[in-house]
Amino acid sequence: MKATFTRSITERKKIYPSVLIGDPVVQAGVMSLLCMLLLLLLLLLHSASEEISI
């Protein structure tokens, strides 16, 4: 079951790259990555503002 599932995903990547963007699993991964980047940016800005205030 797993082998056929991964194979269908790789085949879809080759044929329909735009379909992967519409894939809910890919969307969830992209959203989590964006959230992580936003958190990192906020942490960097917070530490930078603390350094400036000192």
DRENTORKOL-3810 file (N, C-alpha, C; in nm, 4 decimals):
REM DRENTORKOL-3810
@n.u->0.0842; n.v->-0.1205; n.w->0.0000; ca.u->0.0000; ca.v->0.0000; ca.w->0.0000; c.u->0.0875; c.v->0.1252; c.w->0.0000
@n.u->0.1893; n.v->0.1265; n.w->0.0856; ca.u->0.2746; ca.v->0.2449; ca.w->0.0941; c.u->0.3514; c.v->0.2666; c.w->-0.0356
@n.u->0.4023; n.v->0.1564; n.w->-0.0932; ca.u->0.4833; ca.v->0.1683; ca.w->-0.2153; c.u->0.4002; c.v->0.2286; c.w->-0.3282
@n.u->0.2767; n.v->0.1814; n.w->-0.3448; ca.u->0.1932; ca.v->0.2345; ca.w->-0.4521; c.u->0.1575; c.v->0.3799; c.w->-0.4245
@n.u->0.1377; n.v->0.4135; n.w->-0.2975; ca.u->0.1034; ca.v->0.5515; ca.w->-0.2619; c.u->0.2174; c.v->0.6462; c.w->-0.2964
@n.u->0.3402; n.v->0.6106; n.w->-0.2574; ca.u->0.4548; ca.v->0.6971; ca.w->-0.2869; c.u->0.4796; c.v->0.7024; c.w->-0.4365
@n.u->0.4580; n.v->0.5896; n.w->-0.5051; ca.u->0.4797; ca.v->0.5880; ca.w->-0.6490; c.u->0.3813; c.v->0.6823; c.w->-0.7181
@n.u->0.2553; n.v->0.6807; n.w->-0.6737; ca.u->0.1564; ca.v->0.7686; ca.w->-0.7356; c.u->0.1929; c.v->0.9149; c.w->-0.7118
@n.u->0.2512; n.v->0.9438; n.w->-0.5952; ca.u->0.2915; ca.v->1.0820; ca.w->-0.5663; c.u->0.4049; c.v->1.1239; c.w->-0.6587
@n.u->0.5044; n.v->1.0363; n.w->-0.6760; ca.u->0.6173; ca.v->1.0709; ca.w->-0.7638; c.u->0.5692; c.v->1.0847; c.w->-0.9073
@n.u->0.4765; n.v->0.9990; n.w->-0.9489; ca.u->0.4233; ca.v->1.0100; ca.w->-1.0847; c.u->0.3472; c.v->1.1413; c.w->-1.1007
@n.u->0.2730; n.v->1.1762; n.w->-0.9986; ca.u->0.1987; ca.v->1.3024; ca.w->-1.0048; c.u->0.2951; c.v->1.4201; c.w->-1.0132
@n.u->0.4067; n.v->1.4123; n.w->-0.9406; ca.u->0.5050; ca.v->1.5204; ca.w->-0.9452; c.u->0.5568; c.v->1.5387; c.w->-1.0865
@n.u->0.5827; n.v->1.4258; n.w->-1.1542; ca.u->0.6361; ca.v->1.4351; ca.w->-1.2903; c.u->0.5328; c.v->1.4939; c.w->-1.3858
@n.u->0.4077; n.v->1.4487; n.w->-1.3729; ca.u->0.3060; ca.v->1.4882; ca.w->-1.4711; c.u->0.2389; c.v->1.6202; c.w->-1.4328
@n.u->0.1915; n.v->1.6285; n.w->-1.3083; ca.u->0.1164; ca.v->1.7475; ca.w->-1.2669; c.u->0.1818; c.v->1.8165; c.w->-1.1474
@n.u->0.2793; n.v->1.9025; n.w->-1.1693; ca.u->0.3368; ca.v->1.9754; ca.w->-1.0561; c.u->0.2374; c.v->2.0718; c.w->-0.9917
@n.u->0.1423; n.v->2.1213; n.w->-1.0712; ca.u->0.0439; ca.v->2.2159; ca.w->-1.0171; c.u->-0.0574; c.v->2.1439; c.w->-0.9286
@n.u->-0.0787; n.v->2.0147; n.w->-0.9522; ca.u->-0.1733; ca.v->1.9385; ca.w->-0.8698; c.u->-0.1187; c.v->1.9243; c.w->-0.7283
@n.u->0.0147; n.v->1.9123; n.w->-0.7166; ca.u->0.0756; ca.v->1.8980; ca.w->-0.5843; c.u->0.0484; c.v->2.0209; c.w->-0.4993
@n.u->0.0437; n.v->2.1397; n.w->-0.5625; ca.u->0.0172; ca.v->2.2623; ca.w->-0.4872; c.u->-0.1234; c.v->2.2558; c.w->-0.4283
@n.u->-0.2164; n.v->2.1932; n.w->-0.5009; ca.u->-0.3528; ca.v->2.1795; ca.w->-0.4524; c.u->-0.3694; c.v->2.0652; c.w->-0.3540
@n.u->-0.2636; n.v->1.9840; n.w->-0.3368; ca.u->-0.2700; ca.v->1.8707; ca.w->-0.2446; c.u->-0.2782; c.v->1.9221; c.w->-0.1013
@n.u->-0.3767; n.v->1.8791; n.w->-0.0230; ca.u->-0.3904; ca.v->1.9293; ca.w->0.1151; c.u->-0.2689; c.v->1.8985; c.w->0.2009
@n.u->-0.2050; n.v->1.7835; n.w->0.1773; ca.u->-0.0863; ca.v->1.7489; ca.w->0.2567; c.u->0.0259; c.v->1.8470; c.w->0.2285
@n.u->0.0453; n.v->1.8795; n.w->0.1004; ca.u->0.1505; ca.v->1.9749; ca.w->0.0634; c.u->0.1163; c.v->2.1125; c.w->0.1185
@n.u->-0.0117; n.v->2.1499; n.w->0.1105; ca.u->-0.0538; ca.v->2.2801; ca.w->0.1630; c.u->-0.0247; c.v->2.2897; c.w->0.3120
@n.u->-0.0515; n.v->2.1814; n.w->0.3868; ca.u->-0.0256; ca.v->2.1814; ca.w->0.5311; c.u->0.1235; c.v->2.1967; c.w->0.5570
@n.u->0.2052; n.v->2.1286; n.w->0.4775; ca.u->0.3504; ca.v->2.1392; ca.w->0.4943; c.u->0.3988; c.v->2.2801; c.w->0.4669
@n.u->0.3464; n.v->2.3406; n.w->0.3603; ca.u->0.3879; ca.v->2.4769; ca.w->0.3257; c.u->0.3448; c.v->2.5742; c.w->0.4349
@n.u->0.2229; n.v->2.5566; n.w->0.4856; ca.u->0.1741; ca.v->2.6457; ca.w->0.5907; c.u->0.2592; c.v->2.6345; c.w->0.7169
@n.u->0.2963; n.v->2.5115; n.w->0.7538; ca.u->0.3786; ca.v->2.4941; ca.w->0.8742; c.u->0.5157; c.v->2.5574; c.w->0.8536
@n.u->0.5699; n.v->2.5446; n.w->0.7320; ca.u->0.7003; ca.v->2.6056; ca.w->0.7031; c.u->0.6905; c.v->2.7575; c.w->0.7130
@n.u->0.5830; n.v->2.8143; n.w->0.6587; ca.u->0.5651; ca.v->2.9595; ca.w->0.6651; c.u->0.5504; c.v->3.0054; c.w->0.8098
@n.u->0.4770; n.v->2.9293; n.w->0.8902; ca.u->0.4606; ca.v->2.9649; ca.w->1.0317; c.u->0.5950; c.v->2.9627; c.w->1.1030
@n.u->0.6774; n.v->2.8616; n.w->1.0737; ca.u->0.8099; ca.v->2.8533; ca.w->1.1360; c.u->0.8939; c.v->2.9741; c.w->1.0968
@n.u->0.8897; n.v->3.0126; n.w->0.9688; ca.u->0.9671; ca.v->3.1281; ca.w->0.9225; c.u->0.9192; c.v->3.2550; c.w->0.9914
@n.u->0.7878; n.v->3.2707; n.w->1.0058; ca.u->0.7337; ca.v->3.3894; ca.w->1.0722; c.u->0.7781; c.v->3.3948; c.w->1.2178
@n.u->0.7753; n.v->3.2797; n.w->1.2856; ca.u->0.8190; ca.v->3.2758; ca.w->1.4256; c.u->0.9660; c.v->3.3129; c.w->1.4366
@n.u->1.0481; n.v->3.2620; n.w->1.3456; ca.u->1.1912; ca.v->3.2944; ca.w->1.3478; c.u->1.2118; c.v->3.4437; c.w->1.3249
@n.u->1.1372; n.v->3.5012; n.w->1.2308; ca.u->1.1493; ca.v->3.6447; ca.w->1.2037; c.u->1.1090; c.v->3.7258; c.w->1.3264
@n.u->1.0002; n.v->3.6856; n.w->1.3913; ca.u->0.9556; ca.v->3.7574; ca.w->1.5110; c.u->1.0604; c.v->3.7492; c.w->1.6212
@n.u->1.1200; n.v->3.6307; n.w->1.6392; ca.u->1.2245; ca.v->3.6150; ca.w->1.7412; c.u->1.3440; c.v->3.7037; c.w->1.7088
@n.u->1.3830; n.v->3.7075; n.w->1.5821; ca.u->1.4971; ca.v->3.7904; ca.w->1.5419; c.u->1.4664; c.v->3.9379; c.w->1.5654
@n.u->1.3474; n.v->3.9814; n.w->1.5269; ca.u->1.3098; ca.v->4.1215; ca.w->1.5464; c.u->1.3049; c.v->4.1554; c.w->1.6948
@n.u->1.2528; n.v->4.0630; n.w->1.7758; ca.u->1.2425; ca.v->4.0868; ca.w->1.9204; c.u->1.3815; c.v->4.1020; c.w->1.9818
@n.u->1.4717; n.v->4.0127; n.w->1.9470; ca.u->1.6076; ca.v->4.0202; ca.w->2.0025; c.u->1.6783; c.v->4.1461; c.w->1.9519
@n.u->1.6537; n.v->4.1833; n.w->1.8269; ca.u->1.7170; ca.v->4.3034; ca.w->1.7716; c.u->1.6650; c.v->4.4281; c.w->1.8433
@n.u->1.5348; n.v->4.4346; n.w->1.8693; ca.u->1.4784; ca.v->4.5514; ca.w->1.9381; c.u->1.5306; c.v->4.5593; c.w->2.0815
@n.u->1.5507; n.v->4.4440; n.w->2.1467; ca.u->1.6056; ca.v->4.4449; ca.w->2.2828; c.u->1.7478; c.v->4.4993; c.w->2.2816
@n.u->1.8262; n.v->4.4593; n.w->2.1808; ca.u->1.9641; ca.v->4.5072; ca.w->2.1710; c.u->1.9666; c.v->4.6580; c.w->2.1474
@n.u->1.8735; n.v->4.7073; n.w->2.0659; ca.u->1.8704; ca.v->4.8504; ca.w->2.0356; c.u->1.8326; c.v->4.9290; c.w->2.1618
@n.u->1.7340; n.v->4.8781; n.w->2.2379; ca.u->1.6899; ca.v->4.9496; ca.w->2.3585; c.u->1.8019; c.v->4.9554; c.w->2.4622
@n.u->1.8864; n.v->4.8521; n.w->2.4650; ca.u->1.9997; ca.v->4.8534; ca.w->2.5594; c.u->2.1052; c.v->4.9475; c.w->2.5024
END
